[in-house]
Amino acid sequence: MNRKIWDISQKLRPGLPVWPGDTEFAHEGTWAMGDGSPVNVSKLTMSTHSGTHADAPLHYDEAGLDSAASDLTPYIGECLVVDARGVGSEIDVGDLPHIDSADRVLFRTYETFPHNKWEEDFTAIAAETIKWLSVQGVTLVGIDTPSIDPQNSKTMDAHKAVLAADMRILEGLVLDDVPEGRYELIALPLPIVGADASPIRAILRELP
């Protein structure tokens, strides 16, 4: 029996909205068929945080693991998608439904994901919420916004709470067409040595 799949990844392309001041996405051909080459080959220029991505601990801890060294276990398995639209600037503990044995939690905050523009006032996750999720046994938290902390945060409280709990982070998910509920998550970071994050192809699959 085929199980339904939801692709929850942004499409990487020129014009992709990126964190203000970060590297713009670019894709350029280097070899072309019919021009002395039997194949097409191209190169990418991009931030490690382009589109849908997984933060490695190195992103928020100088002694943290890089993308290549990160254990893949948290990125595969059953997850809970939570509809958090309309909660305000941060997702607080009071905004959460009862979580029963959820190892991974993904939050939808956008009514419609902003594929073509950068929105500064996105919803973040309160540090106390991260701490509460950790107590419930959650090992990975994901969100459809660019960061679990507010854009102008200098203290990175949510990231620090993730570090203390040894959790993992997914950001920039596209959850517009995903009903609240439980799914199988597959969202593997690339094994990039020395990288503080990795773009990912994230999918949700219907549970058996």
N, C-alpha and C positions, 0 to 999 in steps of 0.2 A: 504493500500500500504506500503510495506516494504521500508524503507529508507536505503541507503548504509551507512555502518559504517567503519571508518578508525580507527584502534587502533594505537595511536601515543605514546605508552609507550615502554620503554625499558623492556626487560625481566630480572628480578632479578635472579641472579645465581652466583655461585662461579666463580671468575675470572672477575666479573663486574668491569670495570675501575672506580676508585673513585678518588676524589680530593687527590693530594699527601699528605700523612700523615694522612688521614682520615681513619675511620674504614672499613676494608675489609668486604665484604658480606660473610656470612656463613649460611648454612642451615644444621641442624643436627637432625636426628631422636632421639626421647626420648622414645617412646613406639612403639612397632611393633606388628602387628597381627601375631598370631602363636607363640608368645613368652610370653604367659600368659596374653595378652591383646586382647580385641575384636576389637580394633581400632588401626589405625596408628596416631601418634601425633609427631610433630616435633617443633623445636625452631629455631628462627632467631637471628642472630647477624648482625647488620647493622647500618650505619649512617642514620640520619634523611634525609640526602641529597643524599641517594642512588638512582641512576637511574633517572627516571622522577619524579620530585618532585615539591611541592609548598612551597616556602619560606613563613613562617609566619613573621609578623612584628617584632617579638621578635628576629629574626635572625640578624637584623640590627638596633634595637632600644631596649635598656635595659628595657624601659617601655612599649614595644610593646605587642600586643596580641599574645598569643600562638596559636598553631594549633587548639586546642579544642575550643577556644573562637572566632575564625575567622568566620565572616559572610560568608555563602556559596553562596550568590547571585552573586558575581563576577565570580564564577567558573562554572556557568551554563548560557548558552544563545548564541546568535549569535556572531560569531567572523569572523575576516578577516585574512586569511593566506596570508602573503606577501613573495614573493620570493626575498631574499636578498643575493643570491649567488654572490660572486665576488666583494662585496662592499669594502673589505679591513678589517682593524683591528677593526673598529667600524661602526655601522650603524648610519649615520648622517641624519639630517632632509632632506637634498637634495636627499637622497636615497629612500624616501618614495613616494608612489603613492598618489593620492588624496584620502583622507579618508573621506567618507561621512557617518556620524552617526554610526561609529564603536565603540562599547563599549569594545571590546576585540580584540587585535592584536597579532598574532603569526608570528614569523620570521623564515623562513628556510634559513640557511647559508651554510650547508654542501651539497656538491654534493652527497656524500654517507655518512650516519651517521657512525662514528667510533665505532662500537659495541665492538671491541676487543682490543682497545688501547686508551691510554690517549693522547690527543693532546693539548699541552700547548698554541699554538698560535691561539686559537679560536677567532671568531668574537664576540665582545661585543656590547653594545648599548651605544651611547654617552648620557651623562646626559641631554644635550640640546634636544635630541630627546625625552627622557622621558618627559621633561617639555612640549614640543610641543604636544605630544600625549595627555597629561593631558588636555591641553587647548581644544583639539578636543573632549573631553568627554570620552576618553579611561579610563577604570577602571582596566583593567588587561592587562599585557604584558607577552608574552611567547617567548621562544627561544629554538632552538635545541642544543645549546651549554651548558656547565655546569654552566655558570653564565652570568648575564647581564653586569658584570664588568670584565675587564681583569684579568687573573689569578694572576698577581703580583701586582694588585692594593692594596694600603694601605689606600686610601681615600674613596673607595667605592662610587664614585660620582653618579653612576646610581642608586644604592640602596638608597642613600640619597634623590635623586630626586623622587623616588617612594614613600619614606616615607613622603616627603613634600606634595605629591599629593594624599596620601592615596590610592594608587593603590595596586594591588596584582601581584605576580610574579610566573610564571611557568618556570622551567628550565629542560634541558635534554629531550626535546620532540623529537620524531622521525617523521620527515615530508617528508621523501624521496618519498613517493608515493602519496603525497597530492598536487593536482594542486592548483595554486594560486586562491583564491576566497573566497566565504563566506560559512560558515558552522554553525552548532550548536555544541558548545563545552560543554562537560561534563567532569570535571576534579576535583573531590572532594578530599580535604585533609582529612586524618583520624583525629578524635577528640582526639589527644594525649595531655593530660594535661601537660603543662610545656615545650612542644616541640617547637623548633625554626623552624621546617619544617616538612613535611610529604611526604613520597613516595605516588604516586597517580597512579590510572589506568585512563589515559586520553584517551578520544575518541573524534572524530569528527563525526557528523552525517549529512547526506545530508539534506538540508532544504526542507520543504514541497513544 
